[in-house]
Amino acid sequence: MLPLVINEKQVFIFKFWFDGRIQNGMHFQNDLFCQIGMFDIGERSRIYQIACKLAQTGTLLAITCSDTTCRLWGNLRDETVKQLLVNPSLLKIESFARL
């Protein structure tokens, strides 16, 4: 499944507590997502490529874009995403730099 690409104005962003830290969350079409990363809008195509690669594992991902930033989100129902919240070092965005 390809990642969703959404205008950030179309989502509801909120904060939630998980594993002793405040996280960014997003609600879109009856699904809850957590923020995996935030990047400059100039990185949008690279982040989309990364999201496509990660989505091959079956993880439901979304990318939201504003005028200046894009954010990568993972579905909170996904066990892989929950593990990323507990141990963010499991996902090193920089390691995908050579797609």
N, C-alpha and C positions, 0 to 999 in steps of 0.2 A: 504494500500500500504506500502510495506517495504521501509525503507530509502535506498538511494543510497549509496554505499561505493566506493570511488574513490581515486586513487593515486593522491596526491596533485600535482604531476608533470603534470597531464593531465588537469588542470583547469587554468583559468586566474583569479588571485586575484587582486583586485583593492580597492581603497578607495572612499567613497562617503559621502556626507553631508546629515544628516537626523536629524531633531529635535534638532538642535543646537550642534550636535556632529559629529565627523568624525567616520564612521563605516567601517568595512571591508566587502567587497563584493566579490562575486565569480560568474564567468560566466561559465556555462557548458551546452552544447547541447541546445542552444537557451533559456536557463532559467537563471534568475538572483537570487542569494541567498545572504543572509546576515549572518554574523557570529553570532551565539548565544553563543558559548563558545569555549575555547581552553584548551586542557588537555594534560597531559603527555601520551605518547604512551602506557604506562602500563595500562591506564584506558580505552583502546579501547573497550574491551568487555562490560564493564559497560556502556559506552556511547552508544554503539549499542543497548543495552537493553533499555536504556532511550529513544533513538530515536524511537525504535519500539513501545514503550508505547505511546509516543507523536503522532506518525503517525496514531494511531487508531482514532484520532480525525479528520483525513482527511488532515492534514498538510503535504505537501511534504517536506521531510527533506533529507539532505545529510551529509555524514561524509567523510572528506578527511583525509588522513594519510600521514605523512612524516616519516623520520627515527626517529624523536624524539617526535613528537606531533600528536594529532588528533584534528580536529575541527568539531564542530557541526554547520550546516548551515540550515537556513529555507528559503523557497521560498518567494521572495519579493511580489509575487502576492497574497499571503495568508494574510487575515486580521488579523489572530492570530499572525503571525510573525510581522506584522506592530505594533501591540499592544505591543509585547515584546520589540521592539525597543524603543517605547515611555516610557515603564515602565518595565525595565529589572527585577524588583523584582517579577513580575508575575511568572517567571520561576526560581525556586530555585533548581538547579541541585542536591544540597545536599539532598533535600527532596526525591529524588528517590534512595537514597543509599541502601534502603532495598527492592530491587526488588525480 
